[in-house]
Amino acid sequence: MMAGAMNTVHPRTENRRSGGQDSTRNRKLQPPRKTMTGLWIVLMVLFFVEALFYAWCRVQCVNAGYGIDSENRRHQELLKERNTLRIELARLKSPERIETIARTRLGLVMPDAQQTMILP
């Protein structure tokens, strides 16, 4: 019985003795770990770059919104100023005001009928 046990060879030791042909065959069936790790690294880098690009786009969108809001407020202020200036222009052009200034500051009076001439 002992002699029979000595002749039995364990499969692992047999592969080592036969030059490792079976072990290389088994390695080819399993995907190489370096390739899988590299693939995961590339995928993670791509995901990270995509996340950064998305964040950058969102920041640009928010900044554009703030810029639009700022310009809208400026536009409203300019419209108010234009309306104020139109009112002031109408007040300054009023005939009553011009007549008051002519009488008080310049000492002018309305002409009589004899002082007016009609030109042909």
Secondary structure, DSSP 4 states (H G I P E B T S, - for coil): -HHHHHH---HHHHHHHTTSHHHHHHHHHSPPHHHHHHHHHHHHHHHHHHHHHHHHHHHHHHHHHHHHHHHHHHHHHHHHHHHHHHHHHHHHH-HHHHHHHHHHTS---PPPGGG-----
